[in-house]
Amino acid sequence: MKNLKTLLLLPALLGLLAGCAAGTTGGAKKGGTVEERAVKRWELLIAHNAAEAYEYLTPGYRSTHPKDQYAASMSSRPIKWKKVELMDKSCPDEDTCNVRLVVDFELRIAAGIPGPVASTDVQKEKWLRLKGQWYHLPAQ
């Protein structure tokens, strides 16, 4: 009888442990890990979808920066982002991470220089987990 109780409780215990593990991996249950969300936000910017990338910004930032102004600002830049790759992350606590991404881009320097100049930059971003979801906090 004791073994039967153990067998009946085992699936519940495994489910509970799986739920706990998911909570410590970076918020995968609500839209992805911090690494996935950081890369996805940049992929949206590369695809000229700043309006959707806006949703990856913290609720506080969004409350003071209208979506249409953010999208217009991101779309009017003289830079063309080409590719993004995660470099690394460091998380001083479970709800804060600093993410570094390598971004390839092209930039039109001046009228006298033919064609765009290609380069690479390391973007350093702060990400916060709020109510289980990771958001980018832009530097002011």
C-alpha positions as CSV (number, residue, x, y, z in Angstrom):
1,M,0.0,0.0,0.0
2,K,2.9,2.4,0.8
3,N,4.4,1.8,-2.6
4,L,1.1,2.5,-4.3
5,K,0.9,5.9,-2.5
6,T,4.5,6.7,-3.6
7,L,3.6,5.8,-7.2
8,L,0.5,8.0,-7.1
9,L,2.5,11.0,-5.6
10,L,5.5,10.6,-8.0
11,P,3.9,12.4,-11.0
12,A,2.7,15.3,-8.8
13,L,6.2,15.6,-7.3
14,L,7.9,15.5,-10.7
15,G,5.5,18.2,-12.0
16,L,6.2,20.4,-9.0
17,L,10.0,20.0,-9.5
18,A,9.7,20.8,-13.2
19,G,7.7,24.0,-12.3
20,C,10.3,25.1,-9.8
21,A,13.1,24.5,-12.3
22,A,11.3,26.5,-15.0
23,G,11.1,29.4,-12.6
24,T,14.9,29.6,-12.2
25,T,15.9,29.3,-15.9
26,G,15.1,32.9,-16.8
27,G,11.4,33.1,-17.1
28,A,10.9,30.6,-20.0
29,K,7.2,30.1,-19.1
30,K,6.1,33.6,-20.2
31,G,7.7,34.3,-23.5
32,G,11.3,33.1,-23.2
33,T,14.5,33.4,-21.3
34,V,16.3,36.8,-21.1
35,E,18.7,35.6,-23.8
36,E,15.9,34.7,-26.2
37,R,14.0,37.9,-25.6
38,A,17.1,40.1,-26.0
39,V,17.9,38.5,-29.3
40,K,14.3,38.6,-30.4
41,R,14.0,42.3,-29.7
42,W,17.0,43.0,-31.9
43,E,15.7,40.7,-34.6
44,L,12.5,42.8,-34.7
45,L,14.5,46.0,-35.0
46,I,16.5,44.4,-37.9
47,A,13.2,43.5,-39.6
48,H,12.1,47.2,-39.2
49,N,9.4,46.2,-36.7
50,A,10.1,48.7,-34.0
51,A,6.4,48.8,-33.0
52,E,6.6,45.1,-31.9
53,A,10.1,45.5,-30.4
54,Y,8.5,48.3,-28.3
55,E,6.6,45.6,-26.4
56,Y,9.9,44.2,-25.1
57,L,10.6,47.5,-23.2
58,T,9.7,47.8,-19.5
59,P,6.2,48.9,-18.7
60,G,7.6,52.0,-16.9
61,Y,9.5,53.1,-20.0
62,R,6.4,52.5,-22.2
63,S,4.3,54.6,-19.8
64,T,6.5,57.6,-20.5
65,H,7.4,57.0,-24.2
66,P,4.5,56.5,-26.7
67,K,4.8,53.6,-29.1
68,D,4.4,55.7,-32.2
69,Q,7.2,58.1,-31.2
70,Y,9.5,55.1,-30.3
71,A,8.8,53.4,-33.6
72,A,9.3,56.7,-35.6
73,S,12.6,57.3,-33.8
74,M,13.9,53.8,-34.4
75,S,12.8,53.8,-38.1
76,S,14.4,57.2,-38.9
77,R,17.9,56.4,-37.8
78,P,20.7,56.5,-40.4
79,I,21.8,53.1,-39.4
80,K,20.7,49.7,-40.8
81,W,21.1,46.8,-38.4
82,K,22.0,43.6,-40.2
83,K,22.6,40.8,-37.6
84,V,22.5,40.1,-33.9
85,E,24.2,37.5,-31.8
86,L,24.2,37.0,-28.1
87,M,27.6,37.5,-26.5
88,D,27.0,36.8,-22.8
89,K,24.9,37.8,-19.8
90,S,25.5,38.3,-16.1
91,C,22.7,38.3,-13.6
92,P,23.5,39.9,-10.2
93,D,20.1,38.6,-9.0
94,E,17.3,36.4,-10.3
95,D,15.3,39.4,-11.6
96,T,18.1,41.5,-13.2
97,C,20.4,40.7,-16.0
98,N,23.0,42.6,-18.0
99,V,23.1,41.2,-21.6
100,R,25.8,41.9,-24.2
101,L,24.9,41.4,-27.8
102,V,27.1,41.8,-30.9
103,V,25.2,43.8,-33.6
104,D,26.4,44.1,-37.2
105,F,25.3,47.3,-38.9
106,E,25.7,49.6,-41.9
107,L,25.9,53.3,-41.6
108,R,25.9,56.1,-44.1
109,I,28.7,58.4,-43.0
110,A,28.6,61.4,-45.3
111,A,27.5,62.4,-48.8
112,G,31.1,62.3,-50.1
113,I,31.7,58.6,-49.1
114,P,30.2,56.2,-51.6
115,G,28.0,53.6,-50.0
116,P,27.5,52.6,-46.4
117,V,30.2,51.6,-44.0
118,A,29.8,48.2,-42.3
119,S,30.8,47.6,-38.7
120,T,30.1,45.7,-35.5
121,D,29.2,47.0,-32.1
122,V,28.7,45.4,-28.7
123,Q,25.4,46.6,-27.2
124,K,25.1,46.4,-23.4
125,E,21.6,46.1,-22.1
126,K,19.9,45.9,-18.7
127,W,16.9,43.5,-18.5
128,L,14.5,43.2,-15.6
129,R,12.1,40.4,-14.8
130,L,8.7,41.8,-13.8
131,K,5.8,39.5,-13.0
132,G,7.7,36.6,-14.6
133,Q,8.5,38.4,-17.9
134,W,11.8,39.8,-19.0
135,Y,11.8,43.5,-20.3
136,H,14.6,45.7,-21.6
137,L,15.3,48.9,-19.6
138,P,16.8,51.4,-22.0
139,A,19.5,53.7,-20.7
140,Q,18.2,57.2,-20.4
